[in-house]
Amino acid sequence: MARFLAQSLVVGSLFATAALSPAQVTKSGNGYLFKVKYQAGKETAYKVDTNTAFGGQKMNISMSYTQKVQSVKNGIAKVDLTMSPPTMNGQTMATGQKMQTASMSVDTLGKTVDGMNANPGGSMNFAAKPIPIGGTWTGKTSLGAAAGQGGSVDATYKLVKITSYRGKSVAVIQSSMKMTGMGAMSGSGVSYVEMADGSLIDSNLTMNVAMPAGAGGPAANGKPMNITAKIIITRTK
């Protein structure tokens, strides 16, 4: 059960990132326009910490990943993503003994146009038009093979405000999402996106996982199980 939960939360944590695509946030009329602004050779890195409890047990799942832009042509960026083996309570999981890599192509709205579907770099689909403060937009991302059984993420985003955070001008974006594939998941959180280049400074998400009867193993005594997890994403480079 712990292995299943860990895999689910690792997948879920990738979508908690919300706005990792480097983008430029510009004022347009009474709103703000988000456009991906990739630079060849640019590399960013993040740490993901997930804390949860179930069946009287506490679990910490940690992983890190690096996103590097290989090239940019006609607004399409080719990006390589390298993920570290996840650890659970400080121990490397048996399912993640090696670094995992993936490549994808992403357009100016953050949509994956080729390659790996489930990736932090393209998890947020920006709106094609300017968004005013308080305005919302939606996005849908296929999980592909990342969730084992396929599935997708349906998300709603809201531009809350423009403010100062950790000494930088940022856009504060709230997100809510529902994910299918590895059990039923839903979540909500906040991301802080730097106005200058759109890079993520910080993000957090609370995620609810509904485990059906039998999926929780001995800890659930064969009953359905609801689990709440806190996911924190921090930029390290």
N, C-alpha and C positions, 0 to 999 in steps of 0.2 A: 504494500500500500504506500509506504514511504517513497518508493521509487516512482510509482505512478504520480503521486502528488508532486514530487520534485520536478519531474519532467513537465507536468502541467504548469507549474508556477514559473519555470524557466521560460517556457513559451510565452506565458502571460506577461512576464516581466519585459519581454522585448517590445510588447505593445504598450507598456506603461511609459515608454520613452516619449511618446507623443510627437515631439518635434526635433528629432536629431538631425534632420537634413539641414545643412548649412543653407540659409536663405536670407535674403535682405528684406527687411520690413520697412516699407516706405509709406508716408502719408499720401492719400489720394482722396481728394474731396473731404467728406466727413468720415472716411474710413481709412483702413490700413491694408495695403496689398502685400501679401506674402508670396515671394518668388524664390525658388531654389537658386542659389548662387554658388555653384561648386567651383573649386579651384584645383587644377591638376596638381597632384603631389601633396595636397593637404591631408593631414592625418589627425584624427581626433580619437580620444579614448575615454571609456566610461567604466565605472564600477557599479554593479547592481547587487543590492543586498535585500533579501526577502526574509522577513521574520513572521513565523506563524506558529500556531499551537493547535493540536488535535489529540483527542483521547488522553488528555493529561500529559502529553509530551510536547516539548518545545523544539522547534526546528529553525535553523538558520541556513539559508542557501545563498551562496555567494558566487558570482562569476564576473568576468570582465570581458570587454571586447574593444577592438580597434577597427575604425572605419577609415579606409584610405581611398582617395579619389585617384584613379589611374589616368583618366583622360576625360576631356570634355569636347564634344563636337555637336554643333547645331542645337545647343541647349540640353543635350542628353549626356549624362555623366556615367562613366563606367566605374563602379565602386567595388572594392574588395572588403569583405567583412571577416574578421578573425575573432573567434570566440574561445575563451579559455575553458578548460574543463571545469564544470561546476563543482563546488564543494558543499557538503552537507555537514553542519556542525564541525567544520574544520577538516573533514576527511574528503578526499576526492571520491566522487561517485563512480561506481563501477561502469556506469553508462557513459562516462565522459573522460576517459583516460588520455585523450589526445586533443590538441587544438583543432577546432573545426573551422573551416574556411568556406566562403561562398562568394559568388560574384553576381552582380546585378547591374542593370542599366536603369537610371531614374530620370524622369523628365522634370521640367521646371515647376510642376505642381506637387512634386514629391511622389508621383505615382511610378511604380515599378513597371517598366515596359518590356523587360526581358530578364530572365534569370530567376533567382530565388524570390519567391513571392513574400515569404515571411521574413522581413528584415527591419531592424530599427531605423535604417536610413530612409525607408519609404513608408513607414507605418502611418504617418500622418499625411492625408491628402489635403493639400491647401485648397482654399476656395479660389475659383477663377476670377472673382470680383473682389473689390475692397470690402472689408468687414468693419463696420462701426463698433465702437465700444458697446458691449452688450449684445452684439450680433452673434449669430450661430451659423454653423455649416456642418455638413455630414460627410462621412467617408466610409468606404467599405473595402476591406483588404482580405484577399484569399490567403488562408494559411498553407494551402498546398499540403506537402508531406510533413510539414513541421509539427502538426498536431497528431500525426500518426493515422488519423482517420479522416483527414481533410478538415473542412470547416472554414469559418470566416469570422472576421471581426467587423461589427457594425458600430461605428462611433459617432458621437455628436460632440462638437467642439464649440466653446464660447470664449470670445475675446473679452476678458474681464476689465482690464485696465492697462495703461502704460505707466510704469513707475520706476523707481530706483531700487535695485536689489544687488547687494554685495558690490556696491560702487559702480554698477553699470545700469544703463537705461534698458529696461526689459518690457516685453509684452507678457502679461500673465494670462495663460490659457487654461481654462477648465476643460476636462474631458470626461465623458461617460461612455462606457462601451459594453457590449455583450459579445461573447465569444462562444462558438460551438466547435466541437471537435474532440477534445480530451475532457469530457464532462462539461456541464453547463457552468459558465463563468460570467460574472458581471463585475464592473469596477468603475471607480470614479477617482479623479485626482487633479493635480495642478502641475503645470509646467511653467518654468521661467525661461523665456527665450530672448537672447540678446538682440537688441534692435539693429546693431551695426552689421551683423552678418547672419543673424538667425540661429546661431549655435545654441544648443541647450546648456544652461548653467546648472539647473537643478530640477528634479522632478520627483513626485511621490504619488503613489496610487494605493488605494485600499481595494482589494479584490476579494470577492466572495465566490467560493467554489462549492457547488452542490454535487456531492458524491452519491450515486444511486446505491440502493441496497446491495450488499455483496462486494462493492468496489473498495470499501474501506478496510477490509481485512479484519483481523482479530480485534483491533482497537475499536471498531465500530459495532462489534457483536452482530454482524450481518444486517445492521440497520442503516438507513440513509444517514449521511453525515454532511453537515455544513461547516465549512472552514473559512475563516477570515485571515487574510494575509496582508501585511504592510510591505510595500515594495518601494525602495528608495534608490534613485539613480543619481550618481554624482559624476561630474566630468573630472577626469584626472589629467587630461592633456589637451 
